[in-house]
Amino acid sequence: MESRFLIDTNVLIYYFDDHIPVSVVDFVDEIFDGSFNISIITKIEFLGWPKFTEGQYRNAIRFVSGANVVSLSDEIVDAAIQVRRQKRVRLPDAVIAATCLVKHLTLVTRNSKDFDGLKDLAIYNPFEE
């Protein structure tokens, strides 16, 4: 796969629960197989979801263990600051956007509107096909 992707929390949840649109499930499978990158923010949001049963939580841990988790670096922190100065955006979204910008990744998200207006941020929304 030529493009590299960062998967947002919402798409991770839909994928984990088998709720990706049928028309794009093969492509999204390819993304997960070839570019399963998530931000440390996504790991915290996903595994911190309080409604998981113990069994679901153990499965979620196993699932996320297959991801490349991108940690915070000074460069990502600085980029997140610039994102927040450019557009009014929640801190977790700013960190996720900054991670994509610094690492040159395409963001895979259902909440593409949350990132509207962020210059140079590439977005793929599998729910808009």
N, C-alpha and C positions, 0 to 999 in steps of 0.2 A: 504494500500500500504506500503510495507516494506521499500523501499528506499525513501529517501527524496531528493528533487530536488530544484535547483535554476534556474529560467527561464531567459535566456539571452534576450536582447532587440529584436534581430531579430526574435526569435521564438514567442515572445509576439506579435509582429506585424503580423506575418503570421497567428497566431491563431486568433487574433482580426479580421483579414480580411478573415478568412475561407480559408486559403491557405496551410493547413497542408496536406501532402500526404495521400490519402485515405487509404493506407495500414496500417498506424499507427495512424490514427485519434482517434480510440477508446482508445489506450494506452495514447496518449497525453491528451485526455479528462480526463482520470484517474489521470494523473499528475496534471492537473489544479484543479481537484476536490479534490484531497487529499494532494497536496503539492504545492500550489500556492505561492511560495516564489520568491521575486525579490529583487535585490539590490537597494539601494537608487539611484545608478547610472542608472539603468534601468528605474526607475520611472522618473528621470530627462530627459533621452534620449527619452523615449516614449511620455511623455506628452509635451515635448519641441519641438516635431516635428512641424515645421511651416506650413506644407501643410494641416493640419487638417482644415476642415470647422468648424464653431462654433458648429454645431450639432455633428460632429464626435468627437470634443474635449470633449463635455459634455458626450458622450458615453464612451470615453476613460477614463475619470475621474471616471465614475461609474464602469467601468471594473476593473481598478486598485484598486479601493476601496475595492475589494474583496481579494486583495493580502496581504500577510504578507511581509511588506517592511523591509528589514534588513538594519538598519542604520550603519553608520561608528562607530566603536569603536577603542580604542587604539590598541587592539589586531589585528583587521582587517587592520588598517593602518600599523602596524609593518609587518604584513604578506605581504601586498602589496609592501612594500619596498623590502622585500626579493624576491618576485616574479620578480620585476624589476631588481634586482641585478642578478638574475638567468638567465633571458631571456629578450631580447629586446622586450618589449610589451607596447602597448599604456596604458596610465594611467587608463582609464575606464576599460579596460580588466584586468589590474593588480588588481584593486579593486574587480571586479567580481570574478576573480580566487581566490583571498585571502579570500573573503567572503565564497566561497565554501570550501576552505581548513580549515578555522577556525570553520565553522559550520558543517563540515562533510556532505556536500551536493554534489550531482551529478549535474554538469552543463548541462543544456539542451540548445544546441546552434546549429545553422547551420554552424557557423564559427569555427569549431573544429580545423582547421589548425592554427588559431590565437593563440591557446593554446598548440600546439605541444611542447613537451619537458618540460612541467611543471610537475615536479615530484609529484606524489600522487594525481593529479587532475583527478577525475572521470568525464567522458564526455559521454553524450548521444546525438547523432545527428539524429533526426527523418528523415532527408533527405538522410541518408545513409543506409536505410533499403533495 
